[in-house]
Amino acid sequence: MKVQNIKDVEKFFEVVDSCVGKVELVTGEGDRLNLKSKLCQYVSLANIFSNGASIPELEIVAHEPEDIHKLLNFMMNS
């Protein structure tokens, strides 16, 4: 799924951390990074967040249906 305009990065990571299954960020090169890993959260996304603006668009893969619902709910209510 594509997620757009993430303004509350801290809340986004809280939602990711609450997911029961794997949640991955798909890079432009097609690599998949585990977003439940704190190291990947800080290192792989540091470039995106470094400009201080909201994140325009990311491709996220969630493997569990309830996790997809959590992420969709976050996007719709934030």
N, C-alpha and C positions, 0 to 999 in steps of 0.2 A: 504494500500500500504506500502511497505517497502521502507524506505529512508536510503541511505548509505553514509558514508564518508562526513558528514556535517562538513565543515571546517570553514565556516563563520556563526557562531552561531547568531550573531547580525542580519545579513541579513535574516537568516532562520526565526527568530522571527518577523522581519518586514513583511515577506511574510505571516506568520500565522496571524499576526494582521490585514493584509489587506483582509483576507478572510471574506466573508459575512456570511457564515454558521458556524456550529460547526466543530472544528478541535480537534481531540482527540489523545492522546498518549495511546497505549495499552501496559500495563506493562506485564512482564513475567508471572504474576499471573492472567492476564486477566482483570484487572481493567482498566477502561478508565478514563483518566485525561484530563480535558478541557485545551488545550494549549492556548486558547485565554485569559485565566485567568493569570494575571501577577504573582500571588502567585504560581500557578501551574508551570509556566515557570521557576521560580527561585528555588522553593523548590523541586519539583519533579525531575528536571533534574540536580540539583546541583551535585549529585554524578557522573553523566555521564561526566559532564564538569570538574570536579575537577582535573583530571589528566592532563588537558591542551592539550590533543590530540584531533583529530577530533572524531566525534561520528561515531562508526563503522556501526551500523544499528539500526533503530527504526521502529516500526510499527505505522503508522499514519492512522487515519480514517478521511476523509473529507466527509461531507454530501452533498455538493453542487458541481455539475459538474464544474463550473467555478473555484472553489477552488482547485479541483483536477488538473485542467490545470495549475493554478498558481504554485502549489507545484511541479508538473512535470517539468515545465519550469525552476524553481529554480534549481532542481536537475540536469537537463541537461546542464544548463549554468553556474553552479558554480564549 
